[in-house]
């Protein structure tokens, strides 16, 4: 049974679907039929993975795009619905829609009827109520801001009761991490509520991309989050390549996959070290820091960038990778698993570390789908999800991977899962090097007009990129990283824990501020 037949059985009517360019299917619905479809999708476990607005699409002023994953299907279903006035909120059915709807209201000025949260998201109090920077009428330039007053003040949720008090943390933190505000409601040290407020460094990357040549726009994709440079660059390029009908050379696909897995390795190693540091176990963190630094040096030898920037481009790579560097990487990885296994043996070295990790920061499975939690955070709570397997891209279909999961959903589960995934990535890289093809690593590309969606599995989870090209230039670029959804899991994971455990829970998820504050 194909996707069209499934949708017709669910809806009880014949449907006209449009095949997209990158394993996506489009279905256009009016506002009335959209609401009926949303209820049916929820009943059949369709998962909302993105919601965004496009101006001047298909001869309509505003069009809303609702992207869904469907159990058992590789294709992404995208519902498009043109707006004649206000939109209707779906956040009570799909809680993950709350942030999307607030984002659309800030960016385009579109209000959502029935929304349970109408506060601003990425536009803070210093912006006027009629400022909507994603409108085509808005041109990049100097922005005049306002002095906040009581009328546009952001109101945090109030938790009342005897002995309840609030602890505000941030937005400015010690060290060099990016800003984020965490408002705790506690009794003693036990957390009863956490509200996360981000977007203090919103950079307007989606607006900045408008009017750019797609080849130039790869650099913007790389800057979404510094430690997801390859994942976001590859996601952007996949969408453009589908629009342009480009087949990437085999060697470039192999090297892209190798770089994606190297990025996963150094990201997870940083998380493993950070978890040890946050329970005052620097001796246990040291081996992970050493391995991470060695991987950075391998990255630099391969690409001239420790964070693997500047090598991924549309239709391949900007340059080939030196054979000597690949051979050195292969030799280096021979002893890597043994060294990692020795570093992760914390159970036998320091019981108090396990005591701090175990049962701390549990992410319950009942919130995973409603909030669309992905990546190691979801897999550590038993969710069988991995975009490399669910929606294969590049060479991942050929690798016959299996989803790694843990069941407890706590810090210890996330620690063990990330260690396992590092070892899996090492095996993938060794396999790729041994089978590396010769030939070119890029092809000439003629930019065409069109639109396409791509999904990739970054170290933090699923990222979704949608690109529309008009007259050879980027008309709309919408990105949703895993962090955008996963931050909302943080508000649930800390409940019932004590305040000193928050840094540990936070590090175990390692969510990106920049990857959310675009």
C-alpha positions as CSV (number, residue, x, y, z in Angstrom):
1,X,0.0,0.0,0.0
2,X,1.4,3.4,-1.0
3,X,1.1,6.7,0.9
4,X,-1.7,8.0,-1.4
5,X,-3.8,4.9,-0.6
6,X,-3.2,5.2,3.1
7,X,-4.2,8.9,3.1
8,X,-7.4,8.1,1.1
9,X,-8.4,5.3,3.5
10,X,-7.8,7.7,6.5
11,X,-9.7,10.6,4.9
12,X,-12.4,8.5,3.2
13,X,-12.0,10.5,-0.1
14,X,-10.0,10.7,-3.3
15,X,-7.0,13.0,-3.0
16,X,-4.7,14.8,-5.4
17,X,-1.1,14.5,-4.3
18,X,1.9,16.2,-5.9
19,X,5.2,14.3,-5.8
20,X,8.0,16.5,-4.5
21,X,11.6,16.4,-5.4
22,X,13.2,15.0,-2.3
23,X,11.1,12.1,-1.0
24,X,8.3,14.5,-0.1
25,X,4.6,14.5,-1.1
26,X,2.5,17.7,-1.2
27,X,-1.3,17.9,-0.5
28,X,-3.1,21.2,-0.8
29,X,-6.1,21.8,1.5
30,X,-8.3,24.7,2.3
31,X,-8.6,25.9,5.9
32,X,-11.7,23.9,6.7
33,X,-10.3,20.6,5.3
34,X,-7.0,21.2,7.0
35,X,-8.6,21.1,10.5
36,X,-10.3,17.8,9.7
37,X,-7.0,16.4,8.4
38,X,-5.1,17.5,11.5
39,X,-7.5,15.5,13.7
40,X,-7.2,12.4,11.5
41,X,-3.4,12.6,11.4
42,X,-3.2,12.8,15.2
43,X,-5.5,9.7,15.5
44,X,-3.2,7.8,13.2
45,X,0.1,8.8,14.9
46,X,1.3,11.2,12.2
47,X,4.1,13.3,13.8
48,X,4.5,17.0,13.0
49,X,8.1,17.7,12.1
50,X,7.8,21.3,10.9
51,X,5.4,24.2,10.4
52,X,6.4,27.3,8.5
53,X,5.1,30.1,6.3
54,X,6.0,31.1,2.8
55,X,5.0,34.4,1.2
56,X,4.1,34.6,-2.5
57,X,3.8,30.9,-3.0
58,X,1.4,29.5,-5.7
59,X,-0.1,33.0,-6.2
60,X,-1.2,33.3,-2.6
61,X,0.0,36.0,-0.2
62,X,0.7,33.6,2.6
63,X,0.8,29.8,2.6
64,X,1.3,27.6,5.6
65,X,3.3,24.4,5.2
66,X,2.7,21.5,7.7
67,X,5.3,18.7,7.4
68,X,4.5,15.2,8.8
69,X,6.3,12.0,9.3
70,X,4.1,8.9,8.8
71,X,4.9,5.6,10.5
72,X,6.3,3.1,8.0
73,X,6.9,5.6,5.2
74,X,10.1,7.2,4.1
75,X,8.2,10.0,2.4
76,X,7.4,13.3,4.2
77,X,3.9,14.5,3.8
78,X,3.6,18.3,3.4
79,X,0.2,19.9,3.7
80,X,0.0,23.4,2.1
81,X,-2.9,25.7,3.0
82,X,-3.3,29.2,1.7
83,X,-4.5,31.9,4.2
84,X,-7.4,34.2,3.6
85,X,-7.2,35.8,7.1
86,X,-6.2,34.5,10.5
87,X,-4.9,30.9,10.8
88,X,-6.3,28.4,13.2
89,X,-3.9,27.0,15.9
90,X,-3.2,23.3,16.0
91,X,-1.1,23.5,19.1
92,X,-3.8,21.9,21.3
93,X,-3.6,18.8,19.0
94,X,0.1,19.0,18.3
95,X,1.9,20.7,21.2
96,X,5.1,21.0,19.1
97,X,3.2,23.5,16.9
98,X,3.2,26.1,19.7
99,X,6.7,27.4,19.0
100,X,6.2,27.2,15.2
101,X,3.0,29.3,15.5
102,X,4.7,31.9,17.7
103,X,7.6,32.0,15.3
104,X,5.3,32.6,12.3
105,X,3.4,35.4,14.2
106,X,6.7,37.2,14.9
107,X,8.1,36.8,11.4
108,X,5.0,37.4,9.3
109,X,2.4,39.0,11.6
110,X,-0.1,36.1,11.2
111,X,-2.3,35.4,14.2
112,X,-3.4,32.0,15.2
113,X,-6.9,31.7,16.6
114,X,-7.3,29.4,19.6
115,X,-3.6,29.5,20.4
116,X,-2.9,28.8,24.1
117,X,0.4,30.8,24.1
118,X,0.5,34.1,22.1
119,X,3.7,35.5,23.6
120,X,6.5,36.5,21.4
121,X,9.2,34.0,20.5
122,X,12.2,35.3,18.7
123,X,11.2,39.0,18.8
124,X,11.9,40.3,22.3
125,X,10.4,43.4,24.0
126,X,12.6,45.9,22.2
127,X,10.8,45.4,18.9
128,X,7.6,47.2,17.9
129,X,4.4,45.3,17.5
130,X,4.3,45.9,13.8
131,X,7.8,44.7,13.1
132,X,7.8,41.4,11.1
133,X,11.2,40.8,9.6
134,X,10.3,37.8,7.4
135,X,7.9,39.8,5.2
136,X,9.2,40.4,1.7
137,X,8.4,44.1,2.2
138,X,11.1,44.2,5.0
139,X,14.5,45.0,3.7
140,X,17.7,44.2,5.7
141,X,19.2,47.2,7.3
142,X,19.6,49.1,10.6
143,X,16.8,48.2,13.0
144,X,15.3,50.8,15.4
145,X,14.5,49.3,18.8
146,X,12.3,50.4,21.6
147,X,12.7,50.7,25.4
148,X,10.6,47.9,26.9
149,X,7.6,48.9,29.0
150,X,5.1,47.1,31.1
151,X,2.7,46.6,28.2
152,X,5.1,44.4,26.2
153,X,6.8,42.8,29.1
154,X,7.3,39.0,28.7
155,X,5.3,37.2,31.4
156,X,6.6,34.0,32.8
157,X,4.3,31.3,34.1
158,X,3.6,31.7,37.8
159,X,3.6,28.7,40.0
160,X,1.9,29.5,43.4
161,X,1.9,27.7,46.7
162,X,3.4,27.7,50.1
163,X,7.2,27.6,49.9
164,X,7.4,28.1,46.1
165,X,10.0,30.6,45.0
166,X,11.6,31.4,41.6
167,X,15.3,31.1,40.6
168,X,16.1,33.1,37.5
169,X,19.2,31.8,35.7
170,X,20.7,33.8,32.8
171,X,20.4,34.9,30.1
172,X,24.0,35.8,30.6
173,X,26.0,32.8,31.9
174,X,29.5,32.3,33.2
175,X,32.0,31.2,30.6
176,X,31.5,31.6,26.9
177,X,28.2,29.8,26.3
178,X,25.5,31.7,24.5
179,X,22.6,33.4,26.3
180,X,19.4,31.6,27.4
181,X,17.1,32.3,30.3
182,X,15.9,29.6,32.6
183,X,13.1,30.4,35.1
184,X,12.8,27.7,37.9
185,X,9.9,27.4,40.3
186,X,11.2,25.4,43.3
187,X,10.4,24.3,46.8
188,X,13.7,23.9,48.6
189,X,15.9,22.6,45.8
190,X,13.2,20.5,44.1
191,X,12.2,21.8,40.7
192,X,8.4,22.0,40.1
193,X,8.5,24.1,36.9
194,X,11.0,25.3,34.4
195,X,10.4,27.8,31.6
196,X,13.0,28.2,29.0
197,X,13.3,31.4,27.1
198,X,15.8,31.7,24.2
199,X,16.3,33.8,21.1
200,X,18.6,36.5,22.7
201,X,21.0,36.3,19.8
202,X,18.6,35.9,16.9
203,X,20.6,36.5,13.8
204,X,18.0,36.5,11.0
205,X,19.8,33.9,8.9
206,X,16.6,32.9,7.0
207,X,16.1,36.6,6.0
208,X,19.8,37.0,5.2
209,X,19.6,34.0,2.8
210,X,16.9,35.7,0.6
211,X,18.2,36.8,-2.7
212,X,21.5,34.9,-2.4
213,X,23.0,32.5,-4.9
214,X,22.4,29.0,-3.6
215,X,26.2,28.2,-3.8
216,X,26.9,31.3,-1.6
217,X,24.1,30.3,0.8
218,X,26.0,27.1,1.8
219,X,28.1,29.3,4.1
220,X,24.9,30.5,5.9
221,X,23.9,26.9,6.4
222,X,27.3,26.2,8.0
223,X,26.8,29.0,10.5
224,X,23.5,27.8,11.8
225,X,25.3,26.0,14.6
226,X,29.1,25.7,14.6
227,X,29.3,22.1,15.6
228,X,26.7,21.0,13.1
229,X,28.5,22.6,10.1
230,X,28.5,19.5,7.9
231,X,25.0,18.3,8.8
232,X,23.4,21.6,7.9
233,X,25.5,22.2,4.8
234,X,24.7,18.7,3.5
235,X,21.0,19.2,4.2
236,X,21.0,22.5,2.3
237,X,22.9,21.0,-0.6
238,X,20.7,17.9,-0.8
239,X,17.6,20.1,-1.3
240,X,19.3,22.3,-3.9
241,X,20.7,19.3,-5.7
242,X,17.2,17.8,-6.0
243,X,15.8,21.0,-7.4
244,X,18.6,21.2,-9.9
245,X,18.6,17.5,-10.8
246,X,22.2,16.9,-9.9
247,X,23.7,13.5,-9.1
248,X,26.6,13.9,-6.7
249,X,29.7,11.8,-7.6
250,X,30.2,8.6,-5.6
251,X,33.4,9.7,-4.0
252,X,31.9,12.9,-2.8
253,X,28.9,11.1,-1.3
254,X,31.3,8.7,0.5
255,X,33.4,11.6,1.8
256,X,30.3,13.6,2.9
257,X,29.2,10.6,4.9
258,X,32.6,10.2,6.5
259,X,32.6,13.9,7.5
260,X,29.1,13.6,8.9
261,X,30.2,10.8,11.1
262,X,33.3,12.6,12.2
263,X,31.1,15.5,13.3
264,X,29.0,13.0,15.3
265,X,32.1,11.6,17.0
266,X,33.5,14.9,18.2
267,X,30.1,16.2,19.3
268,X,29.3,13.1,21.4
269,X,32.9,13.1,22.9
270,X,32.3,16.6,24.1
271,X,29.0,15.6,25.6
272,X,30.6,12.6,27.4
273,X,33.3,14.8,28.8
274,X,30.9,17.5,29.8
275,X,28.7,15.1,31.8
276,X,31.7,14.0,33.8
277,X,32.8,17.6,34.4
278,X,29.3,18.5,35.7
279,X,29.5,15.9,38.5
280,X,33.0,17.1,39.5
281,X,34.8,14.2,37.9
282,X,37.4,15.9,35.7
283,X,39.7,12.9,35.8
284,X,37.0,10.9,34.0
285,X,36.4,13.7,31.5
286,X,40.1,14.0,30.5
287,X,40.2,10.9,28.2
288,X,37.2,12.2,26.2
289,X,38.7,15.6,25.9
290,X,42.0,14.1,24.6
291,X,40.1,11.9,22.1
292,X,38.1,14.9,20.9
293,X,41.2,17.1,20.4
294,X,42.7,14.3,18.4
295,X,39.6,14.1,16.2
296,X,39.8,17.8,15.7
297,X,43.3,17.4,14.4
298,X,42.2,14.7,12.1
299,X,39.5,17.0,10.8
300,X,42.0,19.7,10.1
301,X,44.3,17.3,8.2
302,X,41.3,16.2,6.1
303,X,39.7,19.6,5.4
304,X,41.9,22.4,6.8
305,X,39.1,23.1,9.3
306,X,38.8,21.7,12.8
307,X,35.0,22.0,12.5
308,X,34.9,20.7,8.9
309,X,33.8,24.0,7.4
310,X,34.2,25.1,3.8
311,X,34.3,21.7,2.1
312,X,30.7,20.8,1.4
313,X,29.1,22.5,-1.6
314,X,26.3,22.0,-4.0
315,X,27.0,19.0,-6.3
316,X,29.8,17.7,-4.2
317,X,32.8,19.1,-2.3
318,X,34.9,22.2,-2.8
319,X,38.1,20.0,-2.9
320,X,39.2,16.4,-2.6
321,X,40.5,15.0,0.7
322,X,44.2,14.1,0.7
323,X,44.9,10.3,0.5
324,X,47.6,10.6,3.1
325,X,45.2,12.2,5.6
326,X,42.6,9.4,5.0
327,X,45.3,6.7,5.6
328,X,46.3,8.4,8.8
329,X,42.7,8.6,9.9
330,X,42.2,4.9,9.3
331,X,45.4,4.0,11.2
332,X,44.4,6.3,14.1
333,X,40.9,4.7,14.4
334,X,42.4,1.2,14.9
335,X,43.0,1.8,18.6
336,X,40.2,4.3,19.1
337,X,37.5,1.8,20.2
338,X,39.7,0.3,22.9
339,X,40.6,3.8,24.3
340,X,36.9,4.9,24.3
341,X,35.8,1.7,26.0
342,X,38.4,2.3,28.7
343,X,37.2,5.9,29.2
344,X,33.5,4.9,29.4
345,X,34.0,2.3,32.1
346,X,32.8,4.7,34.8
347,X,30.8,2.0,36.5
348,X,33.9,0.3,37.8
349,X,35.9,3.4,38.7
350,X,33.6,5.9,40.5
351,X,30.3,4.8,42.0
352,X,29.2,8.4,42.8
353,X,29.2,9.2,39.1
354,X,26.7,6.6,38.4
355,X,24.7,7.7,41.4
356,X,24.5,11.2,39.9
357,X,23.7,9.9,36.4
358,X,21.1,7.3,37.1
359,X,17.4,8.3,37.3
360,X,18.5,12.0,36.8
361,X,16.7,14.0,34.1
362,X,14.4,11.4,32.8
363,X,12.6,12.1,29.5
364,X,9.4,10.2,29.5
365,X,8.3,8.4,26.3
366,X,4.9,10.0,26.3
367,X,6.3,13.4,25.4
368,X,8.5,12.2,22.6
369,X,6.0,12.3,19.7
370,X,3.9,15.3,20.8
371,X,7.0,17.5,21.0
372,X,8.8,15.7,18.2
373,X,11.9,14.9,20.3
374,X,14.6,13.3,18.2
375,X,18.2,12.2,18.2
376,X,20.0,10.7,21.2
377,X,17.5,12.3,23.6
378,X,14.7,10.3,22.0
379,X,16.6,7.1,21.4
380,X,17.8,7.0,25.1
381,X,14.1,7.0,26.0
382,X,13.4,4.0,23.7
383,X,12.1,5.8,20.6
384,X,13.1,4.0,17.4
385,X,14.0,7.0,15.3
386,X,17.0,7.9,13.3
387,X,16.7,10.0,10.1
388,X,19.6,8.1,8.5
389,X,17.3,5.1,8.6
390,X,13.8,6.5,8.5
391,X,14.5,8.8,5.6
392,X,17.8,7.6,4.0
393,X,19.9,10.2,2.2
394,X,23.4,10.1,0.7
395,X,24.9,6.6,1.2
396,X,23.0,5.7,4.4
397,X,20.7,3.3,2.6
398,X,23.7,1.1,1.6
399,X,25.1,0.9,5.2
400,X,22.2,-1.2,6.6
401,X,22.3,0.6,9.9
402,X,20.3,-0.4,13.0
403,X,18.8,2.1,15.5
404,X,20.6,2.2,18.9
405,X,18.3,2.7,21.9
406,X,18.3,2.8,25.6
407,X,15.1,2.6,27.7
408,X,15.6,4.6,31.0
409,X,15.6,8.0,29.4
410,X,18.0,9.4,32.1
411,X,21.4,11.0,32.0
412,X,23.1,7.5,32.3
413,X,21.1,6.3,29.3
414,X,22.1,9.3,27.2
415,X,25.8,8.8,28.3
416,X,25.8,5.1,27.3
417,X,23.9,5.7,24.0
418,X,26.3,8.4,22.8
419,X,29.3,6.2,23.6
420,X,27.7,3.4,21.5
421,X,27.0,5.8,18.7
422,X,30.6,7.0,18.6
423,X,31.7,3.4,18.1
424,X,29.2,2.9,15.4
425,X,30.5,6.0,13.6
426,X,34.0,4.7,13.8
427,X,32.9,1.5,12.1
428,X,31.1,3.5,9.4
429,X,34.2,5.6,8.7
430,X,36.5,2.6,8.5
431,X,34.1,0.9,6.1
432,X,33.9,4.1,3.9
433,X,37.7,4.5,3.7
434,X,38.2,0.9,2.7
435,X,35.7,1.2,-0.1
436,X,36.5,4.7,-1.2
437,X,35.9,5.3,-4.9
438,X,38.1,7.3,-7.2
439,X,37.1,10.1,-9.6
440,X,35.7,13.6,-9.3
441,X,34.3,15.1,-6.1
442,X,32.1,17.8,-7.8
443,X,30.1,18.4,-10.9
444,X,29.2,21.6,-12.8
445,X,25.7,22.8,-11.7
446,X,23.0,24.8,-13.4
447,X,20.7,26.4,-10.8
448,X,17.1,25.8,-11.6
449,X,13.9,27.2,-10.0
450,X,11.8,25.0,-7.7
451,X,11.5,23.9,-4.1
452,X,12.4,20.9,-2.0
453,X,12.7,19.6,1.5
454,X,15.5,17.6,3.1
455,X,16.0,15.9,6.4
456,X,19.3,14.9,8.0
457,X,20.4,13.3,11.3
458,X,22.7,15.8,13.0
459,X,24.5,14.8,16.2
460,X,21.6,16.2,18.1
461,X,18.8,14.7,16.0
462,X,16.7,15.5,13.0
463,X,17.2,18.8,11.1
464,X,14.7,19.9,8.5
465,X,15.6,22.2,5.6
466,X,13.2,23.6,3.0
467,X,14.4,25.8,0.1
468,X,12.6,27.6,-2.6
469,X,14.6,29.0,-5.5
470,X,13.1,31.8,-7.8
471,X,15.0,33.3,-10.7
472,X,18.1,31.4,-9.7
473,X,18.2,32.9,-6.2
474,X,17.0,31.8,-2.8
475,X,13.4,33.0,-2.3
476,X,12.7,31.2,1.0
477,X,15.0,29.2,3.3
478,X,13.4,27.6,6.3
479,X,15.5,25.6,8.8
480,X,14.4,23.7,11.9
481,X,17.2,22.0,13.8
482,X,16.7,19.2,16.4
483,X,17.5,21.7,19.2
484,X,14.4,23.8,18.3
485,X,12.2,20.9,19.4
486,X,14.4,19.2,22.0
487,X,14.7,22.3,24.2
488,X,11.1,21.7,25.1
489,X,12.0,18.3,26.5
490,X,14.3,20.1,29.0
491,X,11.3,21.7,30.7
492,X,9.9,18.2,31.4
493,X,13.2,16.4,32.2
494,X,14.1,18.5,35.1
495,X,10.8,18.1,37.0
496,X,11.3,16.5,40.4
497,X,15.1,16.9,40.2
498,X,17.1,19.3,42.3
499,X,18.5,22.5,40.9
500,X,22.2,21.4,41.1
501,X,21.3,18.6,38.6
502,X,20.2,21.1,35.9
503,X,23.7,21.7,34.5
504,X,24.2,17.9,34.2
505,X,20.8,17.3,32.5
506,X,21.5,20.2,30.2
507,X,24.9,18.9,29.2
508,X,23.5,15.4,28.6
509,X,21.3,16.8,25.9
510,X,23.8,19.4,24.7
511,X,21.3,21.5,22.9
512,X,22.3,24.4,20.7
513,X,21.4,28.0,21.4
514,X,22.6,29.2,18.0
515,X,20.8,26.3,16.2
516,X,17.6,27.5,17.7
517,X,18.2,31.3,17.6
518,X,18.5,31.7,13.8
